């Protein structure tokens, strides 16, 4: 059974917005590539001058004689490390491990003044966080393979709440940096993957059971991130985005912030790569993917999919949403008797599905097709 939406522009107002998008498409490329040419990593090929905050645990940092590897040992289940710089060069790797085994949490903070450049490998079985007010760039040679991962542009963070998995979540103050995943980069998390910044751009590959990409977070915006079962709740400046709700009608309504199409490149979530949500539980159900732009737009020209035995959930919310030509959003089942999932799109200005874009919640032989809900408060 099939349930596929493959629709061109149908509203003149939407067409006008699309033309505006095409005129300003260069803004996306400039925001990603400006000053980010490959070469020697500014600040070194491995993180430098890491200091453990003893209030949250201790450990040791070992730079191996070959000059290519660094191992960070935690003497316990938590650690807060302040770094002078946090960069990983091509062919270099940083590995986190703990005397407590695989169940650990480490928060890495740097205020190096430039985005962290990740060209090499970052690994570890625990929850690993990287916060840099200037943002983080994952280059094409980068590989991240961890238990859970947070990459964020932030100025202040409640370290204790993050490290101790507080039931109330943790609070972070936003900054001016962006999170950029360039073509060829791969980020894999066995549990949660959370990316927060002024602009969150994926042109690589993201894989995790639960993925949250939140853009449009500016200086001093207060973000609360809380894990609730299999979902992640987001609150920004006390505005509950309802990312933890199961009912799509209650999902975040993007009715505030900068909604002008002339600012579409300034704050947004952009995907030109692949985002794959896979939840590995009893039925291997598809995972949950949330893409939220508090201002600007969500723009997809790649693949966003939550597909497994049972289709998962993909939810996109922004003042404007554009599924570009060639863009695909799917919550299909990949078995003959599985049920498809749900795709939900909610915009304030417009939702645009360009010609040759696709949204699908397909079943196969005996399963039930899913649901596609598109709601726009504008056109």
MINU-100597 format. One record per residue (C-alpha): residue number from 0; x, y, z; chain. Coordinates in steps of 0.2 Angstrom, whole numbers, plus 5000, padded with zeros to 4 digits. Example, Ala and Ser with C-alpha at 12.3 -4.5 7.8 and 13.67 -1.06 7.14 Angstrom:
BEGIN
   pos      u      v      w   unit
     0   5062   4978   5039      A
     1   5068   4995   5036      A
***
This chain:
BEGIN
   pos      u      v      w   unit
     0   5000   5000   5000      A
     1   5007   5017   4996      A
     2   5005   5034   5003      A
     3   5016   5046   4993      A
     4   5016   5065   4991      A
     5   5025   5071   4976      A
     6   5019   5089   4973      A
     7   5024   5104   4964      A
     8   5021   5122   4969      A
     9   5002   5125   4970      A
    10   5001   5142   4978      A
    11   5006   5158   4970      A
    12   5012   5165   4987      A
    13   5022   5149   4989      A
    14   5030   5151   4972      A
    15   5035   5169   4976      A
    16   5044   5163   4992      A
    17   5052   5149   4982      A
    18   5059   5162   4970      A
    19   5066   5171   4984      A
    20   5074   5156   4991      A
    21   5083   5153   4974      A
    22   5089   5170   4974      A
    23   5096   5168   4991      A
    24   5102   5150   4990      A
    25   5120   5157   4990      A
    26   5118   5162   5008      A
    27   5118   5144   5013      A
    28   5135   5140   5004      A
    29   5143   5155   5011      A
    30   5138   5152   5029      A
    31   5145   5134   5028      A
    32   5161   5137   5018      A
    33   5167   5154   5022      A
    34   5184   5153   5030      A
    35   5183   5134   5031      A
    36   5195   5128   5018      A
    37   5204   5112   5022      A
    38   5222   5112   5028      A
    39   5232   5113   5044      A
    40   5219   5114   5058      A
    41   5220   5131   5067      A
    42   5224   5128   5085      A
    43   5232   5110   5082      A
    44   5228   5093   5076      A
    45   5222   5087   5094      A
    46   5213   5096   5108      A
    47   5225   5106   5119      A
    48   5227   5111   5137      A
    49   5213   5101   5144      A
    50   5209   5104   5162      A
    51   5197   5093   5172      A
    52   5185   5102   5184      A
    53   5188   5092   5200      A
    54   5170   5096   5206      A
    55   5164   5084   5192      A
    56   5177   5070   5192      A
    57   5195   5068   5187      A
    58   5205   5059   5174      A
    59   5220   5060   5163      A
    60   5224   5065   5145      A
    61   5236   5055   5135      A
    62   5244   5061   5119      A
    63   5252   5045   5111      A
    64   5270   5046   5104      A
    65   5264   5044   5086      A
    66   5256   5062   5088      A
    67   5240   5056   5080      A
    68   5230   5049   5094      A
    69   5224   5056   5111      A
    70   5215   5046   5124      A
    71   5205   5054   5138      A
    72   5202   5043   5153      A
    73   5189   5047   5166      A
    74   5191   5041   5184      A
    75   5173   5038   5186      A
    76   5157   5041   5177      A
    77   5157   5060   5174      A
    78   5170   5073   5169      A
    79   5170   5091   5164      A
    80   5185   5096   5154      A
    81   5189   5114   5149      A
    82   5200   5115   5134      A
    83   5211   5129   5127      A
    84   5206   5122   5109      A
    85   5196   5107   5103      A
    86   5200   5102   5086      A
    87   5204   5085   5077      A
    88   5215   5085   5062      A
    89   5213   5073   5047      A
    90   5221   5056   5051      A
    91   5220   5060   5070      A
    92   5208   5053   5083      A
    93   5202   5056   5100      A
    94   5195   5042   5111      A
    95   5185   5044   5127      A
    96   5184   5030   5140      A
    97   5181   5027   5158      A
    98   5185   5017   5173      A
    99   5166   5015   5175      A
   100   5164   5006   5159      A
   101   5153   5012   5145      A
   102   5141   5021   5155      A
   103   5149   5038   5157      A
   104   5146   5057   5153      A
   105   5159   5069   5148      A
   106   5156   5088   5144      A
   107   5170   5096   5133      A
   108   5170   5115   5133      A
   109   5181   5127   5123      A
   110   5181   5146   5120      A
   111   5194   5146   5107      A
   112   5186   5160   5097      A
   113   5184   5150   5081      A
   114   5173   5135   5077      A
   115   5180   5118   5082      A
   116   5186   5109   5067      A
   117   5184   5091   5066      A
   118   5193   5082   5052      A
   119   5197   5066   5061      A
   120   5189   5053   5072      A
   121   5180   5056   5089      A
   122   5175   5040   5098      A
   123   5168   5033   5114      A
   124   5154   5023   5121      A
   125   5147   5036   5133      A
   126   5138   5052   5132      A
   127   5150   5065   5124      A
   128   5146   5084   5123      A
   129   5155   5097   5114      A
   130   5151   5115   5117      A
   131   5159   5130   5108      A
   132   5151   5147   5107      A
   133   5159   5149   5090      A
   134   5151   5133   5083      A
   135   5158   5116   5077      A
   136   5162   5111   5059      A
   137   5163   5092   5054      A
   138   5173   5091   5038      A
   139   5172   5077   5025      A
   140   5185   5066   5033      A
   141   5177   5066   5050      A
   142   5169   5051   5059      A
   143   5160   5053   5075      A
   144   5155   5036   5083      A
   145   5149   5038   5101      A
   146   5135   5032   5113      A
   147   5126   5049   5114      A
   148   5132   5066   5106      A
   149   5128   5084   5109      A
   150   5136   5097   5098      A
   151   5131   5115   5102      A
   152   5135   5133   5101      A
   153   5133   5139   5119      A
   154   5140   5152   5131      A
   155   5134   5145   5147      A
   156   5127   5127   5152      A
   157   5121   5119   5168      A
   158   5136   5106   5168      A
   159   5129   5096   5183      A
   160   5112   5094   5175      A
   161   5120   5087   5159      A
   162   5133   5076   5167      A
   163   5121   5069   5180      A
   164   5106   5066   5168      A
   165   5095   5077   5178      A
   166   5076   5072   5176      A
   167   5073   5091   5173      A
   168   5085   5091   5159      A
   169   5099   5104   5157      A
   170   5099   5123   5152      A
   171   5111   5131   5140      A
   172   5112   5149   5134      A
   173   5114   5151   5115      A
   174   5128   5159   5106      A
   175   5132   5165   5089      A
   176   5140   5150   5081      A
   177   5133   5136   5070      A
   178   5134   5118   5068      A
   179   5140   5112   5050      A
   180   5142   5094   5044      A
   181   5150   5094   5027      A
   182   5149   5082   5013      A
   183   5157   5065   5018      A
   184   5156   5068   5037      A
   185   5148   5054   5047      A
   186   5140   5056   5064      A
   187   5133   5040   5073      A
   188   5126   5039   5090      A
   189   5119   5023   5098      A
   190   5107   5033   5108      A
   191   5103   5052   5106      A
   192   5110   5065   5094      A
   193   5107   5083   5098      A
   194   5113   5098   5087      A
   195   5110   5116   5093      A
   196   5115   5132   5085      A
   197   5111   5148   5075      A
   198   5111   5137   5060      A
   199   5112   5118   5059      A
   200   5117   5112   5042      A
   201   5119   5094   5037      A
   202   5127   5089   5021      A
   203   5134   5073   5028      A
   204   5127   5058   5036      A
   205   5118   5057   5053      A
   206   5112   5041   5061      A
   207   5104   5039   5078      A
   208   5088   5032   5086      A
   209   5083   5050   5091      A
   210   5089   5065   5082      A
   211   5085   5083   5086      A
   212   5092   5097   5075      A
   213   5087   5115   5082      A
   214   5092   5130   5073      A
   215   5088   5149   5075      A
   216   5095   5149   5092      A
   217   5104   5166   5095      A
   218   5114   5174   5108      A
   219   5108   5172   5126      A
   220   5092   5162   5120      A
   221   5089   5150   5134      A
   222   5087   5132   5129      A
   223   5081   5117   5140      A
   224   5084   5100   5134      A
   225   5076   5085   5143      A
   226   5075   5067   5139      A
   227   5058   5059   5141      A
   228   5058   5041   5137      A
   229   5062   5039   5119      A
   230   5059   5057   5115      A
   231   5068   5074   5118      A
   232   5059   5089   5125      A
   233   5065   5106   5120      A
   234   5060   5123   5128      A
   235   5067   5139   5121      A
   236   5065   5155   5132      A
   237   5051   5146   5141      A
   238   5042   5142   5125      A
   239   5038   5124   5126      A
   240   5041   5117   5108      A
   241   5031   5101   5113      A
   242   5044   5090   5105      A
   243   5040   5077   5118      A
   244   5022   5075   5113      A
   245   5015   5060   5104      A
   246   5000   5071   5096      A
   247   5006   5080   5081      A
   248   4992   5093   5084      A
   249   5001   5099   5099      A
   250   5019   5100   5091      A
   251   5028   5116   5091      A
   252   5019   5130   5082      A
   253   5032   5142   5074      A
   254   5022   5158   5077      A
   255   5036   5169   5083      A
   256   5053   5175   5078      A
   257   5059   5182   5061      A
   258   5048   5175   5048      A
   259   5053   5186   5033      A
   260   5059   5176   5018      A
   261   5073   5189   5015      A
   262   5082   5182   5030      A
   263   5081   5164   5025      A
   264   5100   5161   5026      A
   265   5103   5168   5043      A
   266   5095   5156   5055      A
   267   5089   5139   5049      A
   268   5090   5120   5048      A
   269   5098   5114   5032      A
   270   5099   5096   5026      A
   271   5108   5092   5010      A
   272   5114   5075   5016      A
   273   5106   5060   5025      A
   274   5098   5059   5041      A
   275   5093   5042   5047      A
   276   5083   5039   5063      A
   277   5083   5020   5069      A
   278   5077   5015   5086      A
   279   5084   4998   5090      A
   280   5072   4991   5103      A
   281   5061   4975   5103      A
   282   5053   4978   5086      A
   283   5067   4988   5079      A
   284   5055   5002   5076      A
   285   5060   5018   5066      A
   286   5066   5032   5077      A
   287   5061   5050   5079      A
   288   5068   5064   5070      A
   289   5064   5082   5074      A
   290   5070   5097   5064      A
   291   5065   5114   5072      A
   292   5070   5131   5066      A
   293   5065   5144   5078      A
   294   5068   5158   5065      A
   295   5071   5157   5046      A
   296   5067   5140   5038      A
   297   5070   5121   5037      A
   298   5077   5117   5020      A
   299   5079   5099   5014      A
   300   5088   5094   4998      A
   301   5094   5077   5004      A
   302   5086   5062   5013      A
   303   5077   5062   5030      A
   304   5071   5045   5034      A
   305   5065   5035   5049      A
   306   5063   5018   5042      A
   307   5063   5001   5050      A
   308   5052   4986   5053      A
   309   5039   4999   5059      A
   310   5040   5017   5052      A
   311   5045   5030   5064      A
   312   5041   5048   5065      A
   313   5048   5063   5056      A
   314   5043   5081   5062      A
   315   5048   5097   5054      A
   316   5043   5114   5061      A
   317   5048   5131   5055      A
   318   5042   5148   5049      A
   319   5045   5141   5032      A
   320   5048   5123   5026      A
   321   5055   5119   5009      A
   322   5057   5101   5002      A
   323   5068   5105   4987      A
   324   5069   5096   4971      A
   325   5076   5079   4975      A
   326   5073   5081   4993      A
   327   5065   5065   5002      A
   328   5057   5064   5018      A
   329   5051   5046   5023      A
   330   5044   5036   5037      A
   331   5041   5020   5028      A
   332   5042   5002   5033      A
   333   5055   4990   5026      A
   334   5046   4974   5029      A
   335   5031   4966   5021      A
   336   5020   4966   5036      A
   337   5026   4981   5045      A
   338   5016   4998   5047      A
   339   5023   5014   5041      A
   340   5025   5029   5052      A
   341   5021   5048   5051      A
   342   5028   5063   5044      A
   343   5022   5080   5051      A
   344   5026   5097   5043      A
   345   5021   5113   5052      A
   346   5025   5130   5045      A
   347   5019   5148   5049      A
   348   5023   5157   5032      A
   349   5023   5142   5019      A
   350   5027   5124   5016      A
   351   5034   5122   4999      A
   352   5036   5105   4990      A
   353   5045   5108   4974      A
   354   5043   5097   4959      A
   355   5052   5080   4961      A
   356   5053   5081   4979      A
   357   5045   5067   4989      A
   358   5037   5063   5005      A
   359   5032   5045   5009      A
   360   5024   5034   5023      A
   361   5023   5018   5013      A
   362   5019   5000   5018      A
   363   5022   4985   5008      A
   364   5011   4969   5007      A
   365   5000   4968   5023      A
   366   5005   4982   5033      A
   367   4996   4999   5035      A
   368   5002   5015   5026      A
   369   5006   5029   5038      A
   370   5000   5048   5038      A
   371   5007   5063   5031      A
   372   5001   5079   5039      A
   373   5005   5096   5032      A
   374   4999   5112   5041      A
   375   5003   5130   5036      A
   376   4996   5145   5045      A
   377   5001   5156   5030      A
   378   4998   5150   5013      A
***
